[in-house]
């Protein structure tokens, strides 16, 4: 169940970052009062504020009306410096979902204009501009950059202004980002900070309503839906008086997530239908597609395969989710899977080919980016060489001009060197006995260093040879034998569907099932030999997949990644992966544990690994234990990374702590 929810987490990343300055839940009253102000107020500043707010409200519902109000606000407030700066902020809001580059330019201009003003309210809008700018850069720089902007720019500026409601809103959004990056505990901390602020200072606000929903979602993703239910109920109490509010869509999404995590399929479908009503009404396309995707998943679980397949095809045709190529890849994979389940092997093969082609394209694009980086680095190096060459010519000319002085200096330095050398030799002569002893010590140390370097070089060669052979075998198994067996299975399935009766040829279908199991086992072996997730997504994702692989019905494995650097060299990542793989394999095979904790953390050049289990333990130091638990291979890899390992074991379980140097090569 946890894996399914994390799967939806991959699709959701980025879509729930709410627009700044949330609107009251009673939207009709809010928009009516603003439109009245636009028509009747005589104050140009008040009129400009009303126009800007209406522009922000209509930006996803009616882009034409949004643009009209934006320009009217610019005209009305052009004489006031604060309103002139606000225009750039709301222009960024207008472009946020249409063109992130234009939005980034507008937010940056707004920050410059607000920075010139001494008015306290300028800090409020500047904090929102930083948040909006961070969102525009998320796809380029990633979530770490956005979180850094919030912690260093947006939240401190809001706190400086003193608006507790905006501060609570920003904490909620920070918690939301952490939730959608599976940092549930950290997300919970920020959600609770926001909750304390908003319940105290804004108990009836939309910001508090969204905070309740975010807390609910965070608990649902942790399969703790019962804890989140009380916050969902509080949100429902707030939204129920306003059935015409667009915020109902997100409320029903949280309600859907709650029922999905409880596996209450009928209730989830009911919540989905209500949510779809609001997403269609308010043109919330991406959220609409997420409802459909949940609906597809439920249909699949209920074995309504035709309805499930039709929904997937509709999601793909609508294109909102499929705009992101990784989402499109997920849709292709699911369409292949559902067609295979339905006994449509030809269609399954078509979608599988599309999936493989897109996957190869994405991998090729990543390789292209790396090539571009290397090419840029090479061009920079060539420029530096050219500059060095020109400087060399300049120095040569200067040397020719000052040739006589140069020789005189050389001669003087040479004589000084001879004098120093004579003094040095005299000192050596006097201290010959002491130095001879020191030389002997140094010689032994050098021999030890040479032996250690040779041992590390040998270890490196062995490990690299093992990994190359693993990679070769994995490719041969997956691309060669795996593809052939998959083709055989599909051909058998196609032939049997038109030539054999299920009841009369049970033995044949039993053999076909055994072939299917063989293909799955072959893929497991290939993935174990060379994990694709490590090559494609990095160490943290690969370790998470490894833990998922070892989870059994009677065994839970908890993985806690802390500050793992995504830019570690691949050889270092691969060795760390093999060390963890060996530790988990030993624990699963020998300990008899029901719970295993894996914690991986990084601090600078140091990488720490801790594996704890509640198994039967073992007696350290015995030859049998050392051989059976593979400590020889483990020690080789730890020594290769200049690390150290501590093992503690008793009848209550085993704890292994390893500290590695990521610059150990």
Secondary structure, DSSP 8 states (H G I E B T S, - for coil): -HHHHHHHHHHHTTTT---SS---S-HHHHHHHHHHHHHH---HHHHHHHHHHHHHHHTTT-HHHHHHHHHHHHHHTTTSHHHHHHHHHHHHHHHTTT-HHHHHHHHHHHHHHHHT---HHHHHHHHHHHHHHHHHHHHHH-HHHHHHHIIIIIHHHHHHHT-HHHHHHHHHHHHHHHHTTT-HHHHHHHHHHHHHHHHHH-TT-HHHHHHHHHHHHHHHHTT-HHHHHHHHHHHHHHHTT-TT-TTHHHHHHHHHHHHHHTT-HHHHHHHHHHHHHHHHHTT-HHHHHHHHHHHHHHHHHTT-HHHHHHHHHHHHHH-TGGGSHHHHHHHHHHHHHHHHHTT-HHHHHHHHHHHHHHHHHHHHHHHHHHHHHHHHHHHHHHHHHHHHHHHHHHHHHHHHHTHHHHHHHHHHHHHHHHHHHHHHHHHHHHTHHHHHHHHHHHHHHHHHHHHHHHHHHHHHHHHHHHHHHHHHHHHIIIIIIIHHHHHHHHHHHHHHHHH--TTTTHHHHHHHHHHHHHHHHHHHHHHHHS-HHHHHH-HHHHHHHHHHHH-BTTBEEEEEEES--TTS-HHHHHHHHHHHHHHHHHIIIII--SEEEEEEEEETTEEEEEEEE-S----TT-HHHHHHTTHHHHHHHHHHTT-EEEEEEETTEEEEEEEEETT--
